[in-house]
Structure formats: C-alpha cells, structure tokens
Amino acid sequence: MASFSITPTDPSTFILTGIRGLQDAHLWISIPFSMFYMIGLLGNFTLLFVVGKEQTLHKPMYLLLCMLALTDIVMPSSVILKALCIFWFNLKGITIGGCLTQMFFLHAASVMHSAVLVTMALDRYVAICNPLRYTTILTNLGLVSFIRAVLFILPLPLLLSRQPFCANRIIPHTYCDHIAVAKMSCGDITASRVYGLVMAFVIIGFDLLLIGLSYGLIIRAILRISSKEAHQKALNTCTAHICALLMIYPVGLFSSLTHRFGQGIAPHVHIILSNLSYLLPPMLNPIIYGIKTKELRDNVLKYICRMYSPRAVDFKPA
C-alpha cells in the first residue's frame, strides 16, 4: 500500500488516524465500505434519472424522494471519500479549512435528510387534508428544510474557526466530526459543545415530534375509513418511510451520544458505527422505496429492460 501521509508538524493540518486499533485491517474494512457507497450511488442516481425522465413521476412525492436521494449522495460522499484515501493510500492529512468544510457539508446534509423525512411524513396528510394547495405547501417545506440546515449548522464550523488549536492535532477518526475537532482546541469550547448538543436534541426532538404528530393524524384518518383495502394501502404507503426512520434516527442518536459520553465504548466500535450510519441508510433507501413504491418500481424495470434490450417492447407490469 502506498504511504503519502502528512506529519502533524504542519500547523495548518489535522491528522485523521482512521479506525484506531484496526489500522492493519484498513484495506479489508475498505471493501464493504466502498461496496456500500457504490451501491448507494448507483441506487440514488438511478432514482434521480428515472424520476427526471418520467413525466408521470413529476409529483411532490417523487420530488421528495429526489431530495432524499440528493442528501443520500452528499452525506456518505462527505465521509467515505476521505476514509478511502486513508484506507488505501494512507493520506491522513486534512487542512483546517478542509476539515471545517467537510464538517459543514456532513452535518448540513444530515439535518436536511432529517427534514426531508419529516416532510415525507407530512406528505400524505397534506395530500388528504388540503389537496388544492398540496404542491405549494410541499415546495415551501422543501425550501424551509434547506434554509434550516444551513442556518443551524453554519455556526458549528464558524465557532471552531475562531478557536486556537493545540500542537497535537491527531483526530482519532475517519472524518472531521464536530466534537472530535472541538477536542483539538486549546481554548474554551463550552459554547461550541453546548450548541452542538442542543442542536442535536432540538433538531431530532422537533423532527420526531412532527413525525409522530403526522402519523397520529394519519392513523386517526385511517380509523375513520371502514374499508380494509384502504387500511392495507395506507399501511403499505407508510412502511417504506418507517423503515427509513428506523435506519437513521436510532443509530444517529446513539453515535452522537457515545461520542460525547461513551467513554466505556471501544473507539473502533464507535468509529465503525458512525461510518455505517452514513453508509447504510443511503444504500438501503432507494432499494426500500423502489420495492414498496409500485409506480417507481415499474418505471425502473422499464428502463432496465430498455437498457438490456433496446429494441424490446416497453416493459408492462403484470
């Protein structure tokens, strides 16, 4: 393996160690990590391509799936590309500016991802209760999600950019997580730590509250319908979204808390879980939504048939 590592004597550089304690296994660990990343890219770009090409999919629901796909591309890319440079080429150095930029895009994409999941929870209820303003409301919610992500996350790198950093700039991680970088400072990081912790709980708590409220209203609406077929259809509609929620929130919250308070947890366990929390949901989301959403699934199969049999008749679902 090539070795081009930068030494920590450079005053403008941090050193990312990779997975501490498992440096000898970096090459083997990179195999599943790179596979998860490539599968995720393929799935999300396929979703964007199909929705972009098919006029019948130009609906708020599928536009939300495109927003989710975009965050599912940015989020793992912010983490895994640098991690693979460490695993494959031992390129551990990253400038302070590069580190803070990575931190911003990673956390902003995570907040945006959470906001899109909230908007998707509101999607069905808005469609039922206010169908005439459905498109306008969902478009405005998407814009608010983007603005919220930028405004809430921008103070994190700004606060750290004003801090003096110690001579020891070795970060025991594969990417520039906020609290890991904050620990490199020789100054008072109370404001940065408190802001990061409060934002994590406020954003996750607020988003989960809205999701719970939306599902409560949806369940109330479903209970008013006597048709069993309608009940089953509503359940199928919610299944994919519930799977996405279960993948992102528990693992993300666990990773955030253990980084701050989990001194008893082995460092390599925390680092691997942190990376997987940014790799697995983006890989699985397009698969789950592709399987559970019939209209999307049929169009994906149609384009696959065209790709392998250009002269074949368009795919007709059974």
C-alpha positions in Angstrom: 0.0 0.0 0.0 1.3 3.5 -0.9 2.2 5.8 2.0 1.9 9.5 1.5 0.8 10.6 5.0 1.3 14.1 6.2 3.0 14.6 9.5 1.3 16.6 12.3 4.2 19.2 12.3 2.3 21.2 9.6 0.5 23.9 11.7 -2.4 24.1 9.2 -3.1 20.4 9.1 -5.1 17.8 11.1 -4.3 14.1 11.0 -7.1 11.6 10.7 -5.9 8.3 12.1 -8.7 6.1 10.6 -10.1 3.3 12.7 -7.9 3.4 15.8 -6.8 -0.1 16.8 -7.6 -1.6 13.4 -5.1 0.2 11.2 -3.8 -3.2 10.0 -7.2 -4.1 8.8 -7.9 -0.8 6.9 -7.7 -2.4 3.5 -10.2 -5.2 4.4 -12.6 -2.8 6.0 -12.5 -0.6 2.9 -14.0 -3.4 0.8 -17.5 -3.4 2.4 -17.4 0.4 2.9 -16.6 1.0 -0.8 -19.3 -1.5 -1.8 -22.0 0.1 0.3 -21.0 3.5 -1.1 -21.1 2.4 -4.7 -24.4 0.6 -4.3 -25.8 3.7 -2.7 -24.6 5.9 -5.5 -26.0 3.6 -8.1 -29.4 3.4 -6.4 -29.8 7.1 -5.8 -28.6 8.2 -9.2 -30.9 5.6 -10.8 -33.8 7.1 -8.8 -32.9 10.6 -9.9 -32.6 9.5 -13.5 -35.9 7.7 -13.6 -37.9 10.4 -11.9 -36.2 13.1 -14.1 -37.1 11.2 -17.3 -40.6 10.1 -16.5 -43.2 12.9 -16.7 -45.7 10.7 -14.8 -43.4 10.8 -11.7 -43.2 14.6 -11.6 -45.3 14.7 -8.4 -44.4 16.1 -5.0 -44.0 12.6 -3.5 -41.3 11.7 -6.1 -39.7 15.1 -5.9 -39.3 14.5 -2.1 -37.7 11.1 -3.0 -35.3 13.1 -5.2 -34.4 15.4 -2.4 -33.8 12.4 -0.2 -31.6 10.9 -2.9 -29.5 14.0 -3.1 -28.9 14.1 0.6 -28.1 10.4 0.4 -25.4 11.2 -2.2 -23.9 14.2 -0.3 -23.9 12.7 3.1 -21.8 9.5 2.5 -19.6 11.3 0.0 -18.6 13.7 2.7 -17.3 10.8 4.8 -16.3 7.9 2.7 -14.1 9.6 0.1 -11.6 10.8 2.7 -11.9 7.5 4.6 -10.9 5.5 1.5 -7.9 7.8 1.0 -6.8 6.9 4.5 -7.5 3.1 4.0 -6.0 2.8 0.5 -3.2 5.4 0.3 -2.6 6.4 4.0 -3.4 10.0 3.1 -4.3 11.1 6.6 -3.7 14.9 6.4 -6.5 17.4 6.0 -6.3 21.2 6.2 -8.2 23.0 8.9 -10.3 24.7 6.2 -11.0 21.3 4.5 -11.9 19.8 7.9 -14.4 22.5 8.7 -15.8 22.3 5.2 -16.3 18.5 5.5 -17.9 19.1 8.9 -20.4 21.6 7.4 -21.5 19.5 4.5 -21.8 16.3 6.5 -23.9 17.8 9.3 -25.9 20.0 6.9 -26.8 17.0 4.8 -27.7 15.1 7.9 -30.1 17.9 9.0 -31.5 18.2 5.5 -32.0 14.4 5.4 -34.0 14.5 8.7 -36.1 17.4 7.4 -36.9 15.5 4.2 -38.1 12.6 6.3 -40.3 14.9 8.3 -41.7 16.4 5.0 -42.4 12.9 3.7 -44.3 12.2 6.9 -46.4 15.3 6.3 -46.8 14.5 2.6 -49.7 12.0 2.8 -51.6 14.0 5.4 -51.3 17.3 3.4 -52.5 15.5 0.3 -55.6 14.3 2.1 -56.5 17.4 4.0 -55.5 20.2 1.6 -55.1 18.7 -1.8 -55.7 22.0 -3.7 -52.5 23.5 -2.1 -50.6 20.3 -2.0 -47.8 21.2 -4.4 -47.3 24.7 -3.0 -47.1 23.5 0.6 -44.6 20.7 -0.1 -42.4 23.0 -2.2 -42.3 25.6 0.6 -41.5 22.9 3.1 -38.6 21.7 0.9 -37.2 25.3 0.8 -37.6 25.7 4.5 -35.7 22.4 5.1 -32.7 23.7 3.1 -32.6 27.1 4.9 -32.9 25.4 8.3 -30.0 23.0 7.5 -27.7 25.9 6.5 -28.7 28.3 9.4 -28.5 25.7 12.1 -25.2 24.1 11.0 -23.2 27.1 9.8 -22.4 28.2 13.4 -20.6 24.9 14.2 -17.6 25.5 11.8 -17.7 29.2 12.5 -17.3 28.8 16.2 -14.5 26.3 15.8 -12.7 28.5 13.2 -12.1 31.1 15.9 -10.5 28.6 18.3 -6.8 28.1 18.8 -5.7 24.5 18.2 -3.1 22.6 20.2 0.1 21.2 18.8 -1.3 17.7 18.9 -3.7 17.7 16.0 -4.3 14.0 15.7 -8.1 13.2 15.3 -8.8 9.5 16.1 -11.5 9.2 13.4 -12.0 8.8 9.7 -13.7 12.2 9.2 -14.0 15.6 10.9 -16.8 15.1 13.3 -17.8 18.3 15.2 -17.0 17.2 18.7 -13.8 15.4 17.6 -12.4 18.6 16.1 -13.6 20.6 19.1 -11.5 18.5 21.4 -8.4 19.6 19.4 -8.8 23.1 20.6 -6.8 24.7 23.5 -9.4 27.3 24.1 -12.8 27.3 25.8 -15.1 25.1 23.7 -18.1 25.3 26.1 -20.2 27.4 23.6 -19.4 25.0 20.7 -20.1 21.9 22.8 -23.4 23.2 24.2 -24.6 24.5 20.8 -23.8 21.2 19.1 -25.5 19.1 21.8 -28.6 21.4 22.0 -28.9 21.5 18.2 -28.7 17.7 18.0 -31.5 17.3 20.6 -33.6 20.2 19.3 -33.5 19.1 15.6 -34.0 15.4 16.3 -36.7 16.1 19.0 -38.6 18.6 16.9 -38.4 16.3 13.8 -39.6 13.3 15.7 -42.4 15.3 17.3 -43.6 16.4 13.8 -43.3 12.8 12.5 -45.3 11.5 15.5 -47.9 14.1 15.1 -48.3 13.4 11.4 -48.6 9.7 11.9 -51.1 10.3 14.7 -53.3 12.3 12.3 -52.9 9.7 9.6 -53.9 6.9 11.9 -56.9 8.9 13.0 -57.9 9.4 9.4 -57.4 5.7 8.6 -59.6 4.7 11.5 -62.4 6.7 10.1 -62.3 4.6 6.9 -64.2 1.3 7.1 -62.6 -0.3 4.0 -59.9 -3.0 4.9 -58.4 -2.5 1.5 -57.8 1.2 2.2 -56.3 0.3 5.6 -53.8 -2.1 3.8 -53.0 0.5 1.2 -52.2 3.1 3.8 -50.1 0.7 5.7 -48.1 -0.2 2.6 -47.6 3.6 1.9 -46.1 4.1 5.4 -43.9 1.0 5.6 -41.0 2.4 3.5 -41.0 5.6 5.4 -41.0 3.9 8.8 -38.0 1.7 7.6 -36.1 4.9 6.7 -36.9 6.4 10.1 -35.7 3.3 12.0 -32.4 3.3 10.0 -31.4 6.9 10.5 -32.6 8.1 13.9 -31.6 5.4 16.5 -28.1 4.8 15.0 -27.5 8.6 14.5 -28.6 9.4 18.1 -26.5 6.6 19.5 -23.4 7.7 17.6 -23.8 11.3 18.7 -24.3 10.4 22.4 -21.5 7.8 22.5 -19.0 10.3 21.0 -19.8 12.7 23.9 -20.4 10.4 26.8 -19.5 6.9 25.8 -16.0 6.6 27.4 -16.6 2.9 28.1 -17.2 2.0 24.4 -14.2 0.8 22.4 -13.1 3.6 19.9 -13.1 1.3 16.9 -16.7 0.3 17.6 -17.9 3.9 17.7 -16.0 4.8 14.5 -17.3 1.8 12.6 -20.9 2.6 13.7 -20.5 6.2 12.8 -19.4 5.4 9.3 -22.1 2.8 8.9 -24.8 5.3 10.0 -23.8 7.4 7.0 -23.4 4.5 4.6 -26.2 2.0 5.2 -29.3 4.3 5.0 -28.3 5.9 1.7 -27.7 2.4 0.3 -31.0 1.0 1.5 -33.3 3.9 1.0 -33.6 3.6 -2.8 -33.9 -0.2 -2.5 -36.7 0.1 0.0 -38.6 2.8 -1.8 -38.1 1.1 -5.1 -39.6 -2.1 -3.8 -42.5 -0.6 -1.9 -43.5 2.1 -4.5 -45.1 0.3 -7.4 -45.1 3.2 -9.9 -41.4 3.8 -9.3 -40.6 0.1 -9.4 -42.4 -0.4 -12.7 -40.5 2.5 -14.3 -37.1 1.3 -13.1 -37.8 -2.1 -14.5 -38.9 -0.5 -17.8 -35.6 1.4 -18.1 -33.6 -1.8 -17.2 -35.4 -3.7 -19.9 -34.7 -0.9 -22.4 -31.0 -0.9 -21.4 -30.5 -4.6 -22.0 -33.0 -4.9 -24.9 -33.1 -1.6 -26.8 -35.5 -3.0 -29.4 -37.7 -4.7 -27.0 -41.3 -3.5 -26.4 -41.7 -1.3 -23.2 -42.0 -3.3 -20.0 -45.6 -3.9 -19.0 -46.2 -4.7 -15.3 -48.3 -7.7 -14.5 
